[in-house]
Amino acid sequence: MKIAVFPTLTAQEHQILQSITDLPYTDFSTQTPSAECIAEHDIILGWHPIIKEALTISHQIKWIQLFMVGVDNLPFDLLEEAGIVVTTAKGANAPTIAQQTIGFMIAFARQLHTSRDQQLKSQWFVPTDLTELTGKRALTVGTGEIGQAFAKLAVAFDITVDGINRTGHDVPGIQNCYPIEALSERIGHYDYVINNLPYTPATDKLFGVEQFEAMQNEAIFINMGRGKSVDEQALIHALDTKQIKAAALDVFEVEPLPADSPLWHMENVIIMPHRAGISDFYHQRILNIFADNYREFIQGVVPTHNRLDYRKGY
């Protein structure tokens, strides 16, 4: 058996990989192999468009360990038809995204972003609407590992965290959970509404006119999930007309965000270029996931940690 590796790993990360498996592996991080070459590998770490082509020819690919969480751009039909086991990096970026979410909240509460703007103009500036996170209420839409990591951090700031998930089932660390059907009803009760959902057909434009109109006028919307789960024009309208106070956005309907988007020039918006999950801890956490799955795989057991459910789409 052979392994194909697409992510760029550090020397230390290569050592970790070598400690997990003694199978031969090829580093393709700086080259694009042929589909025929990839088809000869049993295990793939990461993703590359050439894999899709390899799936259309005779191949021996059995398992793909992704180095990403989002799977909405994968060729589900080809993967499922070929019986490929796909495991994701779910959870590897949870601490990072949770910390950035708290960072966004602090930035708005303490006006750090506007103070930075004034600093660059050499202006002494004291905002008039400074507040704290103390006692605030937050709704995490999505109560998976990112939502739970956020709730854990929020405790230190005396923030009450409720959650929305598919069924309304209880989740450790989150005070109250409600089913997705209750989103419009519940969304108006919170100071911060945070989208942590993956993109699936069921979450397409989940946040639209109805949801933004139902939010408090002083509420802040934070999108850490997927851009396509938000009706961007409805969000722009809500921000422009003060239906909501502000937004912090890490993901967008179209990426990179087009230069003519009004979001670039809104003072009540903080934009990040889809980098909330990036951290120097990220690859090591994924290699830990790979190690767990590899122990099962090498014993003839289907890897179970973060296994992609083709039916659910995540």
DRENVEXLUM-33591 format. One record per residue: x, y, z of N, C-alpha, C in turn; residue in one letter. Coordinates in nm, 2 decimals. Layout:
<pts>
X,Y,Z,X,Y,Z,X,Y,Z,A
...
</pts>
This chain:
<pts>
0.08,-0.12,0.00,0.00,0.00,0.00,0.09,0.12,0.00,M
0.03,0.23,-0.06,0.11,0.36,-0.07,0.02,0.47,-0.03,K
0.08,0.58,0.02,0.01,0.70,0.06,0.05,0.82,-0.03,I
-0.04,0.90,-0.07,-0.02,1.03,-0.14,-0.05,1.14,-0.05,A
0.05,1.23,-0.04,0.03,1.35,0.06,0.04,1.48,-0.02,V
-0.07,1.55,-0.01,-0.08,1.68,-0.08,-0.06,1.80,0.00,F
-0.09,1.81,0.13,-0.06,1.93,0.20,0.09,1.95,0.22,P
0.13,2.08,0.24,0.26,2.11,0.27,0.29,2.09,0.42,T
0.37,2.00,0.45,0.40,1.97,0.59,0.54,2.02,0.63,L
0.55,2.06,0.75,0.68,2.09,0.81,0.76,1.97,0.83,T
0.89,1.99,0.86,0.98,1.87,0.89,0.93,1.80,1.01,A
0.88,1.87,1.11,0.83,1.81,1.23,0.70,1.73,1.20,Q
0.62,1.78,1.11,0.50,1.71,1.08,0.52,1.59,0.99,E
0.63,1.59,0.91,0.67,1.47,0.84,0.72,1.36,0.94,H
0.79,1.41,1.04,0.83,1.31,1.14,0.71,1.25,1.22,Q
0.61,1.33,1.24,0.49,1.28,1.31,0.42,1.17,1.22,I
0.41,1.21,1.09,0.35,1.12,0.99,0.43,0.98,0.99,L
0.56,0.99,0.99,0.64,0.87,0.98,0.63,0.79,1.11,Q
0.60,0.86,1.22,0.58,0.78,1.34,0.44,0.71,1.35,S
0.35,0.76,1.26,0.22,0.70,1.26,0.21,0.57,1.17,I
0.28,0.58,1.05,0.28,0.47,0.95,0.42,0.45,0.90,T
0.44,0.32,0.87,0.56,0.28,0.80,0.54,0.26,0.65,D
0.42,0.29,0.60,0.39,0.27,0.46,0.47,0.38,0.38,L
0.51,0.35,0.26,0.58,0.45,0.18,0.48,0.56,0.14,P
0.53,0.68,0.14,0.44,0.79,0.10,0.52,0.89,0.01,Y
0.44,0.95,-0.08,0.50,1.05,-0.17,0.44,1.19,-0.15,T
0.53,1.28,-0.13,0.49,1.42,-0.11,0.47,1.49,-0.24,D
0.34,1.52,-0.27,0.30,1.59,-0.39,0.27,1.74,-0.37,F
0.31,1.79,-0.26,0.28,1.93,-0.23,0.34,2.03,-0.32,S
0.44,1.99,-0.39,0.51,2.09,-0.48,0.50,2.04,-0.63,T
0.42,1.94,-0.66,0.40,1.90,-0.79,0.26,1.85,-0.82,Q
0.22,1.84,-0.94,0.09,1.79,-0.98,0.11,1.66,-1.05,T
0.08,1.55,-0.99,0.10,1.42,-1.05,-0.01,1.39,-1.15,P
0.00,1.29,-1.23,-0.10,1.25,-1.33,-0.21,1.17,-1.25,S
-0.32,1.17,-1.31,-0.43,1.09,-1.25,-0.39,0.94,-1.24,A
-0.32,0.89,-1.34,-0.27,0.75,-1.33,-0.18,0.73,-1.21,E
-0.10,0.83,-1.18,-0.01,0.81,-1.07,-0.09,0.81,-0.94,C
-0.18,0.90,-0.92,-0.26,0.90,-0.80,-0.35,0.78,-0.79,I
-0.39,0.72,-0.90,-0.48,0.60,-0.89,-0.40,0.48,-0.84,A
-0.27,0.49,-0.83,-0.19,0.38,-0.77,-0.18,0.38,-0.62,E
-0.23,0.49,-0.56,-0.22,0.50,-0.41,-0.35,0.45,-0.34,H
-0.33,0.40,-0.22,-0.44,0.34,-0.15,-0.50,0.45,-0.05,D
-0.42,0.53,0.00,-0.46,0.64,0.10,-0.41,0.77,0.05,I
-0.50,0.87,0.06,-0.46,1.01,0.02,-0.48,1.10,0.14,I
-0.38,1.18,0.16,-0.39,1.29,0.26,-0.41,1.42,0.19,L
-0.52,1.49,0.22,-0.55,1.62,0.16,-0.64,1.60,0.04,G
-0.64,1.70,-0.04,-0.73,1.70,-0.16,-0.66,1.78,-0.27,W
-0.68,1.74,-0.40,-0.63,1.80,-0.52,-0.73,1.77,-0.63,H
-0.76,1.87,-0.72,-0.85,1.84,-0.83,-0.82,1.71,-0.91,P
-0.69,1.68,-0.92,-0.65,1.56,-1.00,-0.71,1.43,-0.94,I
-0.75,1.43,-0.81,-0.81,1.31,-0.75,-0.94,1.28,-0.82,I
-1.02,1.39,-0.85,-1.15,1.36,-0.92,-1.12,1.29,-1.05,K
-1.02,1.33,-1.13,-0.99,1.26,-1.25,-0.95,1.11,-1.23,E
-0.87,1.09,-1.12,-0.82,0.96,-1.08,-0.94,0.87,-1.05,A
-1.05,0.92,-1.00,-1.16,0.84,-0.96,-1.24,0.79,-1.08,L
-1.21,0.85,-1.20,-1.29,0.81,-1.32,-1.22,0.70,-1.40,T
-1.10,0.66,-1.35,-1.02,0.55,-1.42,-1.00,0.44,-1.32,I
-0.94,0.33,-1.36,-0.91,0.22,-1.27,-0.82,0.27,-1.16,S
-0.86,0.25,-1.04,-0.77,0.30,-0.93,-0.78,0.21,-0.81,H
-0.70,0.23,-0.71,-0.70,0.15,-0.59,-0.72,0.24,-0.46,Q
-0.77,0.36,-0.48,-0.79,0.45,-0.37,-0.90,0.39,-0.28,I
-0.87,0.39,-0.15,-0.97,0.33,-0.06,-1.01,0.44,0.05,K
-0.92,0.53,0.08,-0.95,0.62,0.19,-0.88,0.75,0.17,W
-0.96,0.86,0.19,-0.91,1.00,0.18,-0.92,1.07,0.31,I
-0.81,1.11,0.37,-0.82,1.19,0.49,-0.80,1.33,0.45,Q
-0.91,1.41,0.46,-0.90,1.55,0.42,-0.82,1.63,0.52,L
-0.77,1.74,0.47,-0.71,1.84,0.56,-0.79,1.97,0.56,F
-0.92,1.95,0.54,-1.02,2.06,0.55,-1.15,2.00,0.61,M
-1.23,2.10,0.65,-1.36,2.06,0.71,-1.47,2.07,0.61,V
-1.48,2.17,0.53,-1.58,2.19,0.43,-1.57,2.08,0.32,G
-1.68,2.02,0.28,-1.68,1.92,0.18,-1.78,1.95,0.06,V
-1.83,2.07,0.06,-1.94,2.11,-0.04,-1.88,2.11,-0.18,D
-1.75,2.11,-0.20,-1.70,2.11,-0.33,-1.65,1.98,-0.38,N
-1.67,1.88,-0.30,-1.62,1.74,-0.34,-1.72,1.68,-0.43,L
-1.67,1.59,-0.52,-1.75,1.51,-0.61,-1.82,1.39,-0.54,P
-1.92,1.42,-0.47,-1.99,1.32,-0.38,-2.03,1.20,-0.47,F
-2.08,1.22,-0.59,-2.13,1.11,-0.67,-2.01,1.01,-0.70,D
-1.90,1.06,-0.74,-1.79,0.98,-0.78,-1.73,0.90,-0.65,L
-1.72,0.98,-0.54,-1.67,0.92,-0.42,-1.76,0.81,-0.37,L
-1.88,0.83,-0.36,-1.98,0.73,-0.31,-1.99,0.61,-0.40,E
-1.99,0.64,-0.53,-2.00,0.53,-0.63,-1.88,0.43,-0.62,E
-1.76,0.50,-0.59,-1.64,0.42,-0.58,-1.62,0.35,-0.45,A
-1.71,0.39,-0.35,-1.70,0.33,-0.22,-1.58,0.38,-0.14,G
-1.54,0.51,-0.17,-1.43,0.57,-0.10,-1.47,0.61,0.04,I
-1.39,0.58,0.14,-1.41,0.63,0.27,-1.34,0.77,0.28,V
-1.42,0.87,0.32,-1.36,1.01,0.34,-1.37,1.05,0.48,V
-1.27,1.09,0.54,-1.27,1.14,0.68,-1.22,1.29,0.67,T
-1.28,1.37,0.75,-1.26,1.52,0.74,-1.17,1.56,0.86,T
-1.14,1.69,0.85,-1.06,1.76,0.96,-1.15,1.82,1.06,A
-1.27,1.78,1.07,-1.37,1.84,1.17,-1.31,1.84,1.31,K
-1.32,1.96,1.37,-1.27,1.97,1.50,-1.13,2.03,1.51,G
-1.05,2.01,1.41,-0.91,2.05,1.41,-0.90,2.21,1.42,A
-1.00,2.27,1.36,-1.00,2.42,1.36,-1.09,2.48,1.47,N
-1.16,2.39,1.55,-1.25,2.44,1.64,-1.20,2.54,1.74,A
-1.08,2.51,1.81,-1.03,2.61,1.90,-1.00,2.75,1.84,P
-0.94,2.74,1.72,-0.90,2.86,1.64,-1.02,2.95,1.61,T
-1.12,2.88,1.55,-1.24,2.96,1.51,-1.32,3.01,1.64,I
-1.32,2.94,1.74,-1.38,2.98,1.87,-1.31,3.11,1.92,A
-1.18,3.10,1.92,-1.10,3.22,1.96,-1.12,3.34,1.87,Q
-1.13,3.32,1.74,-1.16,3.43,1.65,-1.30,3.49,1.67,Q
-1.39,3.40,1.70,-1.53,3.45,1.73,-1.53,3.54,1.85,T
-1.46,3.50,1.96,-1.45,3.58,2.08,-1.38,3.71,2.04,I
-1.28,3.70,1.96,-1.20,3.82,1.92,-1.29,3.92,1.85,G
-1.38,3.87,1.76,-1.47,3.96,1.69,-1.56,4.03,1.79,F
-1.61,3.95,1.89,-1.70,4.01,1.99,-1.63,4.12,2.07,M
-1.51,4.09,2.11,-1.43,4.19,2.19,-1.41,4.31,2.10,I
-1.37,4.29,1.97,-1.35,4.40,1.89,-1.46,4.50,1.88,A
-1.58,4.44,1.86,-1.70,4.53,1.85,-1.73,4.59,1.99,F
-1.72,4.52,2.10,-1.76,4.57,2.23,-1.66,4.68,2.27,A
-1.54,4.67,2.24,-1.43,4.76,2.28,-1.39,4.86,2.17,R
-1.46,4.84,2.05,-1.43,4.93,1.93,-1.29,4.93,1.89,Q
-1.23,4.81,1.89,-1.09,4.80,1.86,-1.07,4.83,1.71,L
-1.16,4.79,1.63,-1.15,4.81,1.48,-1.15,4.96,1.44,H
-1.24,5.03,1.51,-1.25,5.18,1.48,-1.13,5.25,1.54,T
-1.09,5.21,1.65,-0.97,5.27,1.71,-0.85,5.25,1.62,S
-0.83,5.13,1.56,-0.72,5.11,1.47,-0.74,5.20,1.35,R
-0.86,5.22,1.30,-0.88,5.30,1.18,-0.83,5.45,1.21,D
-0.87,5.49,1.33,-0.83,5.63,1.37,-0.68,5.64,1.40,Q
-0.62,5.54,1.45,-0.47,5.54,1.47,-0.40,5.56,1.34,Q
-0.45,5.49,1.24,-0.38,5.51,1.11,-0.39,5.65,1.05,L
-0.49,5.73,1.11,-0.51,5.87,1.06,-0.44,5.96,1.16,K
-0.37,5.91,1.26,-0.30,5.99,1.37,-0.40,6.07,1.45,S
-0.52,6.01,1.47,-0.62,6.08,1.54,-0.65,6.01,1.68,Q
-0.65,6.10,1.79,-0.68,6.05,1.92,-0.84,6.04,1.93,W
-0.88,5.91,1.95,-1.02,5.88,1.93,-1.07,5.80,2.05,F
-1.18,5.85,2.11,-1.24,5.78,2.22,-1.39,5.75,2.18,V
-1.42,5.62,2.15,-1.56,5.59,2.11,-1.66,5.62,2.23,P
-1.78,5.64,2.19,-1.88,5.67,2.29,-1.97,5.55,2.33,T
-1.96,5.44,2.25,-2.05,5.33,2.28,-1.98,5.20,2.32,D
-1.88,5.22,2.41,-1.80,5.11,2.46,-1.89,5.03,2.56,L
-1.87,4.89,2.55,-1.95,4.81,2.64,-1.86,4.69,2.67,T
-1.92,4.58,2.74,-1.85,4.46,2.77,-1.93,4.34,2.72,E
-1.86,4.23,2.73,-1.93,4.10,2.69,-2.01,4.05,2.81,L
-1.99,4.10,2.93,-2.05,4.05,3.05,-2.20,4.05,3.04,T
-2.26,3.93,3.07,-2.40,3.92,3.07,-2.47,3.91,2.93,G
-2.39,3.92,2.83,-2.45,3.91,2.69,-2.50,3.77,2.66,K
-2.59,3.77,2.56,-2.65,3.64,2.52,-2.61,3.61,2.38,R
-2.57,3.49,2.35,-2.52,3.45,2.22,-2.59,3.32,2.17,A
-2.62,3.32,2.04,-2.68,3.20,1.98,-2.58,3.14,1.88,L
-2.54,3.02,1.90,-2.46,2.95,1.81,-2.55,2.86,1.72,T
-2.56,2.89,1.59,-2.64,2.81,1.50,-2.54,2.71,1.45,V
-2.55,2.59,1.50,-2.46,2.48,1.48,-2.39,2.46,1.61,G
-2.41,2.33,1.67,-2.36,2.30,1.80,-2.26,2.19,1.80,T
-2.19,2.18,1.69,-2.08,2.08,1.68,-1.96,2.13,1.76,G
-1.84,2.08,1.71,-1.72,2.10,1.79,-1.69,2.25,1.80,E
-1.72,2.33,1.69,-1.69,2.47,1.69,-1.78,2.54,1.79,I
-1.91,2.51,1.78,-2.00,2.57,1.87,-1.97,2.54,2.02,G
-1.93,2.42,2.04,-1.90,2.38,2.18,-1.77,2.44,2.23,Q
-1.67,2.46,2.14,-1.55,2.53,2.18,-1.58,2.67,2.21,A
-1.66,2.74,2.13,-1.70,2.87,2.16,-1.77,2.89,2.29,F
-1.87,2.80,2.32,-1.94,2.80,2.45,-1.85,2.79,2.57,A
-1.74,2.70,2.55,-1.65,2.68,2.66,-1.57,2.81,2.69,K
-1.53,2.88,2.58,-1.46,3.01,2.60,-1.55,3.12,2.66,L
-1.68,3.12,2.62,-1.77,3.22,2.65,-1.80,3.22,2.80,A
-1.78,3.11,2.87,-1.80,3.11,3.01,-1.72,3.21,3.09,V
-1.59,3.23,3.04,-1.50,3.32,3.11,-1.55,3.46,3.10,A
-1.63,3.49,3.00,-1.68,3.63,2.98,-1.83,3.65,3.04,F
-1.88,3.55,3.10,-2.01,3.55,3.16,-2.12,3.57,3.05,D
-2.09,3.50,2.93,-2.19,3.51,2.82,-2.27,3.38,2.83,I
-2.40,3.40,2.81,-2.50,3.29,2.81,-2.50,3.24,2.66,T
-2.48,3.11,2.64,-2.48,3.06,2.50,-2.59,2.96,2.49,V
-2.68,2.98,2.39,-2.78,2.88,2.35,-2.74,2.84,2.21,D
-2.81,2.73,2.17,-2.77,2.67,2.04,-2.89,2.63,1.95,G
-2.87,2.62,1.82,-2.96,2.57,1.73,-2.90,2.45,1.66,I
-2.96,2.33,1.65,-2.92,2.22,1.58,-3.03,2.15,1.51,N
-3.01,2.05,1.44,-3.11,1.99,1.36,-3.24,1.94,1.44,R
-3.22,1.89,1.55,-3.33,1.83,1.63,-3.36,1.90,1.76,T
-3.27,1.99,1.80,-3.29,2.05,1.93,-3.23,1.97,2.05,G
-3.15,1.87,2.01,-3.10,1.78,2.12,-3.00,1.86,2.21,H
-2.99,1.82,2.33,-2.90,1.88,2.43,-2.75,1.86,2.39,D
-2.67,1.96,2.42,-2.53,1.96,2.39,-2.45,2.00,2.51,V
-2.35,1.93,2.56,-2.28,1.97,2.68,-2.22,2.11,2.66,P
-2.23,2.19,2.76,-2.18,2.33,2.76,-2.27,2.44,2.70,G
-2.37,2.40,2.64,-2.46,2.49,2.58,-2.59,2.49,2.66,I
-2.64,2.61,2.70,-2.75,2.61,2.80,-2.88,2.55,2.75,Q
-2.93,2.61,2.64,-3.05,2.56,2.58,-3.03,2.53,2.43,N
-3.09,2.43,2.38,-3.08,2.40,2.24,-3.22,2.39,2.18,C
-3.23,2.44,2.05,-3.36,2.44,1.98,-3.34,2.38,1.85,Y
-3.45,2.33,1.79,-3.44,2.27,1.65,-3.43,2.38,1.55,P
-3.37,2.34,1.43,-3.35,2.44,1.33,-3.48,2.51,1.29,I
-3.59,2.45,1.30,-3.72,2.51,1.26,-3.75,2.63,1.35,E
-3.69,2.64,1.47,-3.72,2.75,1.56,-3.62,2.87,1.54,A
-3.54,2.87,1.44,-3.44,2.97,1.42,-3.50,3.11,1.42,L
-3.60,3.13,1.33,-3.66,3.26,1.32,-3.73,3.31,1.45,S
-3.79,3.21,1.52,-3.85,3.24,1.65,-3.75,3.28,1.76,E
-3.64,3.22,1.76,-3.54,3.24,1.87,-3.44,3.35,1.84,R
-3.42,3.38,1.72,-3.30,3.46,1.68,-3.31,3.60,1.74,I
-3.43,3.65,1.77,-3.45,3.78,1.82,-3.41,3.80,1.97,G
-3.37,3.69,2.04,-3.34,3.70,2.18,-3.20,3.72,2.21,H
-3.11,3.75,2.11,-2.97,3.74,2.14,-2.90,3.87,2.09,Y
-2.79,3.89,2.16,-2.70,4.01,2.13,-2.60,3.97,2.01,D
-2.57,3.84,2.01,-2.48,3.79,1.90,-2.54,3.66,1.84,Y
-2.54,3.66,1.71,-2.59,3.54,1.64,-2.47,3.49,1.56,V
-2.43,3.36,1.58,-2.31,3.31,1.52,-2.34,3.19,1.43,I
-2.31,3.20,1.30,-2.34,3.09,1.21,-2.21,3.00,1.21,N
-2.23,2.87,1.26,-2.12,2.77,1.26,-2.16,2.65,1.18,N
-2.26,2.66,1.09,-2.31,2.55,1.01,-2.22,2.52,0.89,L
-2.22,2.39,0.85,-2.16,2.36,0.72,-2.26,2.39,0.61,P
-2.21,2.39,0.49,-2.30,2.42,0.38,-2.36,2.29,0.32,Y
-2.49,2.28,0.32,-2.56,2.17,0.25,-2.68,2.23,0.19,T
-2.75,2.16,0.10,-2.87,2.21,0.04,-2.97,2.26,0.15,P
-2.97,2.20,0.27,-3.06,2.24,0.37,-3.03,2.37,0.44,A
-2.90,2.41,0.43,-2.86,2.54,0.49,-2.84,2.65,0.39,T
-2.87,2.62,0.26,-2.86,2.72,0.16,-2.94,2.85,0.19,D
-2.87,2.96,0.20,-2.94,3.09,0.23,-3.04,3.08,0.35,K
-2.99,3.00,0.45,-3.07,2.99,0.58,-3.09,3.12,0.64,L
-2.99,3.21,0.64,-3.01,3.34,0.69,-3.05,3.44,0.58,F
-3.17,3.48,0.59,-3.22,3.57,0.49,-3.30,3.69,0.54,G
-3.39,3.75,0.46,-3.46,3.86,0.51,-3.54,3.84,0.64,V
-3.61,3.72,0.64,-3.69,3.69,0.76,-3.60,3.69,0.89,E
-3.49,3.63,0.88,-3.40,3.61,1.00,-3.34,3.74,1.04,Q
-3.30,3.82,0.95,-3.23,3.95,0.98,-3.34,4.05,1.04,F
-3.46,4.04,0.98,-3.57,4.13,1.04,-3.61,4.09,1.18,E
-3.59,3.96,1.21,-3.63,3.91,1.34,-3.52,3.94,1.45,A
-3.40,3.97,1.41,-3.29,4.00,1.50,-3.31,4.13,1.57,M
-3.25,4.15,1.69,-3.25,4.28,1.76,-3.17,4.38,1.68,Q
-3.21,4.51,1.69,-3.15,4.61,1.62,-3.00,4.63,1.66,N
-2.97,4.59,1.79,-2.84,4.61,1.84,-2.76,4.48,1.83,E
-2.82,4.38,1.76,-2.75,4.25,1.75,-2.64,4.25,1.65,A
-2.54,4.16,1.67,-2.43,4.15,1.58,-2.43,4.01,1.52,I
-2.41,4.00,1.39,-2.41,3.87,1.32,-2.27,3.83,1.29,F
-2.23,3.71,1.32,-2.10,3.66,1.29,-2.11,3.53,1.21,I
-2.04,3.53,1.09,-2.05,3.42,1.00,-1.91,3.35,1.00,N
-1.91,3.23,1.06,-1.79,3.15,1.06,-1.81,3.02,0.99,M
-1.93,3.00,0.94,-1.97,2.87,0.88,-1.94,2.87,0.73,G
-2.04,2.90,0.65,-2.02,2.90,0.50,-2.09,3.02,0.45,R
-2.03,3.08,0.35,-2.09,3.20,0.29,-2.23,3.18,0.22,G
-2.24,3.06,0.16,-2.37,3.03,0.09,-2.48,3.01,0.18,K
-2.46,2.99,0.31,-2.57,2.98,0.40,-2.64,3.11,0.44,S
-2.58,3.22,0.38,-2.63,3.35,0.41,-2.67,3.42,0.28,V
-2.79,3.48,0.27,-2.83,3.56,0.16,-2.76,3.69,0.18,D
-2.65,3.71,0.10,-2.56,3.82,0.12,-2.63,3.96,0.09,E
-2.72,3.96,0.00,-2.79,4.08,-0.03,-2.88,4.12,0.08,Q
-2.95,4.02,0.14,-3.03,4.05,0.26,-2.95,4.10,0.37,A
-2.83,4.04,0.39,-2.74,4.09,0.50,-2.70,4.23,0.48,L
-2.66,4.27,0.35,-2.62,4.40,0.32,-2.73,4.50,0.35,I
-2.85,4.46,0.31,-2.97,4.55,0.34,-2.99,4.57,0.49,H
-2.98,4.46,0.56,-3.00,4.47,0.71,-2.90,4.56,0.77,A
-2.77,4.55,0.72,-2.67,4.64,0.78,-2.69,4.78,0.74,L
-2.72,4.80,0.61,-2.74,4.94,0.56,-2.86,5.01,0.62,D
-2.96,4.94,0.65,-3.08,5.00,0.71,-3.09,4.99,0.86,T
-2.98,4.94,0.92,-2.97,4.93,1.07,-3.06,4.83,1.13,K
-3.11,4.74,1.05,-3.19,4.63,1.11,-3.11,4.55,1.21,Q
-2.98,4.54,1.19,-2.88,4.48,1.28,-2.77,4.58,1.30,I
-2.69,4.57,1.41,-2.59,4.67,1.44,-2.46,4.65,1.35,K
-2.42,4.52,1.34,-2.29,4.50,1.28,-2.28,4.35,1.23,A
-2.17,4.33,1.16,-2.14,4.19,1.12,-1.99,4.17,1.11,A
-1.95,4.05,1.15,-1.81,4.00,1.13,-1.82,3.88,1.04,A
-1.75,3.89,0.93,-1.76,3.78,0.83,-1.63,3.72,0.79,L
-1.62,3.59,0.80,-1.50,3.52,0.76,-1.52,3.45,0.63,D
-1.65,3.43,0.59,-1.68,3.35,0.47,-1.79,3.43,0.39,V
-1.79,3.40,0.26,-1.88,3.48,0.17,-1.94,3.39,0.06,F
-2.04,3.44,0.00,-2.11,3.37,-0.11,-2.01,3.34,-0.23,E
-1.93,3.44,-0.26,-1.83,3.43,-0.36,-1.69,3.47,-0.30,V
-1.59,3.38,-0.32,-1.46,3.41,-0.26,-1.36,3.40,-0.37,E
-1.26,3.49,-0.37,-1.25,3.61,-0.29,-1.37,3.70,-0.30,P
-1.40,3.78,-0.20,-1.51,3.87,-0.20,-1.49,3.97,-0.31,L
-1.58,3.99,-0.41,-1.56,4.08,-0.52,-1.53,4.22,-0.47,P
-1.44,4.29,-0.55,-1.40,4.42,-0.51,-1.51,4.52,-0.51,A
-1.62,4.50,-0.58,-1.73,4.59,-0.58,-1.84,4.56,-0.48,D
-1.81,4.47,-0.39,-1.91,4.44,-0.28,-1.92,4.56,-0.19,S
-2.04,4.60,-0.15,-2.06,4.71,-0.06,-2.01,4.67,0.08,P
-1.99,4.55,0.11,-1.94,4.51,0.24,-1.80,4.57,0.27,L
-1.72,4.58,0.17,-1.59,4.63,0.19,-1.59,4.77,0.26,W
-1.69,4.85,0.23,-1.69,4.99,0.27,-1.78,5.02,0.39,H
-1.84,4.92,0.45,-1.93,4.94,0.56,-1.85,4.95,0.69,M
-1.86,5.06,0.76,-1.79,5.08,0.89,-1.83,4.98,1.00,E
-1.95,4.92,0.98,-2.00,4.83,1.08,-1.98,4.68,1.05,N
-1.88,4.66,0.96,-1.85,4.52,0.92,-1.70,4.50,0.93,V
-1.66,4.38,0.99,-1.52,4.34,0.99,-1.51,4.22,0.89,I
-1.42,4.23,0.80,-1.40,4.13,0.70,-1.27,4.05,0.72,I
-1.28,3.92,0.71,-1.16,3.84,0.72,-1.16,3.74,0.59,M
-1.05,3.72,0.53,-1.05,3.64,0.41,-1.05,3.49,0.43,P
-1.15,3.44,0.49,-1.17,3.29,0.52,-1.04,3.24,0.58,H
-1.00,3.29,0.69,-0.88,3.24,0.75,-0.90,3.21,0.90,R
-1.03,3.20,0.95,-1.05,3.18,1.09,-1.00,3.05,1.14,A
-0.99,2.95,1.05,-0.94,2.82,1.09,-0.79,2.80,1.08,G
-0.72,2.90,1.03,-0.57,2.88,1.01,-0.50,2.90,1.14,I
-0.41,2.80,1.17,-0.33,2.81,1.29,-0.21,2.71,1.27,S
-0.11,2.74,1.35,0.01,2.65,1.35,-0.02,2.52,1.42,D
-0.14,2.51,1.48,-0.17,2.38,1.55,-0.26,2.29,1.46,F
-0.30,2.35,1.34,-0.40,2.28,1.26,-0.36,2.15,1.21,Y
-0.24,2.14,1.14,-0.20,2.02,1.08,-0.17,1.91,1.18,H
-0.11,1.95,1.30,-0.09,1.85,1.40,-0.22,1.78,1.45,Q
-0.32,1.86,1.47,-0.45,1.81,1.51,-0.50,1.71,1.40,R
-0.49,1.74,1.27,-0.54,1.66,1.17,-0.46,1.53,1.17,I
-0.33,1.54,1.19,-0.24,1.41,1.19,-0.28,1.33,1.31,L
-0.33,1.39,1.42,-0.38,1.31,1.53,-0.51,1.23,1.49,N
-0.60,1.30,1.41,-0.72,1.24,1.36,-0.68,1.12,1.26,I
-0.58,1.15,1.18,-0.53,1.05,1.08,-0.48,0.93,1.16,F
-0.41,0.95,1.27,-0.35,0.84,1.35,-0.46,0.75,1.40,A
-0.56,0.81,1.46,-0.68,0.73,1.51,-0.74,0.65,1.40,D
-0.76,0.71,1.28,-0.82,0.64,1.17,-0.73,0.53,1.11,N
-0.60,0.56,1.11,-0.51,0.47,1.05,-0.50,0.34,1.13,Y
-0.51,0.35,1.26,-0.51,0.23,1.34,-0.62,0.14,1.31,R
-0.74,0.20,1.28,-0.85,0.12,1.24,-0.83,0.06,1.10,E
-0.79,0.15,1.01,-0.77,0.11,0.87,-0.68,-0.01,0.85,F
-0.56,0.00,0.92,-0.46,-0.10,0.90,-0.51,-0.24,0.96,I
-0.61,-0.24,1.04,-0.67,-0.36,1.10,-0.79,-0.41,1.02,Q
-0.81,-0.34,0.91,-0.92,-0.38,0.82,-1.06,-0.33,0.86,G
-1.05,-0.23,0.95,-1.18,-0.16,1.00,-1.20,-0.03,0.93,V
-1.32,0.00,0.89,-1.35,0.13,0.82,-1.32,0.24,0.92,V
-1.24,0.34,0.88,-1.21,0.45,0.97,-1.34,0.52,1.01,P
-1.35,0.56,1.14,-1.48,0.61,1.19,-1.47,0.76,1.24,T
-1.34,0.80,1.27,-1.33,0.94,1.32,-1.35,1.04,1.21,H
-1.46,1.12,1.23,-1.50,1.22,1.13,-1.53,1.17,0.99,N
-1.59,1.05,0.99,-1.62,0.99,0.86,-1.73,1.07,0.79,R
-1.71,1.10,0.67,-1.81,1.17,0.59,-1.94,1.09,0.57,L
-2.05,1.15,0.60,-2.18,1.08,0.57,-2.24,1.14,0.44,D
-2.24,1.06,0.34,-2.28,1.11,0.21,-2.42,1.15,0.21,Y
-2.50,1.09,0.29,-2.65,1.12,0.29,-2.67,1.26,0.35,R
-2.60,1.29,0.46,-2.62,1.42,0.53,-2.54,1.53,0.46,K
-2.43,1.49,0.39,-2.35,1.59,0.32,-2.25,1.66,0.41,G
-2.21,1.60,0.52,-2.11,1.64,0.61,-2.06,1.53,0.70,Y
</pts>
